[in-house]
Amino acid sequence: MIGESRIVKSPAQVTGRGSRISTAARVLLVAAACALVAGCGFKLRGEADLPFKTIAVSPQSPLGVSVSRSITAGTNAKVVDSPKDAEAILMITGETRDKVILSLNSQGRVREYTLRYRVTYRVIDGKGSDFLPSSEVLLRRDITFNDQVLAKESEEALLYNDMQRDAVAQIIRRLSAAKLRPEEEEIPPYKAPDFIFD
């Protein structure tokens, strides 16, 4: 009839179970995803397996402290204070920061810099033998010159801090990818065969 309107309800509105079904489906999907992740042996980002149980970091500079914290928080290894108690010793042998002119403007004034952050390190075992030989991490960031000195210094500090975090992450990735050298097997002395003459 004219003037008469009809309201069509969806099946979910009729049964009243739409929201409950949707919630249950989401729970099942999450549970299935967790089971799949666990079954594949997948580890969350930051959980790295290092090939040793204990490590000492030297020196305990701001970079060394940052490395120690990252190892403690994100790996299976324990950071110890004394190198005598460590299976591996991470020695940070160098850390430098510098900047290089990248470009000039039409007046010959600096327009862009390249900030460079370099870290050198090596890892030895408790006997002083190289576990990882001397290695280097070199990172770069470009920065536009700013006449406001305080703003420029603040931006540089932020970029250097960002590069330090990247360097720490790279060091830990390299540690997790390395392998401990097997113990050297003792080779028995050569013994000439016994010849029997008739």
Secondary structure, 3 states (H helix, E strand, C coil): CCCCCCCCCCHHHHHCCHHHHHHHHHHHHHHHHHHHHHHCCCCCCCCECCCCCEEEEECCCHHHHHHHHHHHHHECCEECCCHHHCCEEEEEEEEEEEEEEEEECCCCCEEEEEEEEEEEEEEEECCCCEEEEEEEEEEEEEEECCCCHHHHHHHHHHHHHHHHHHHHHHHHHHHHHCCCCCCCCCCCCCCCCCCCCC
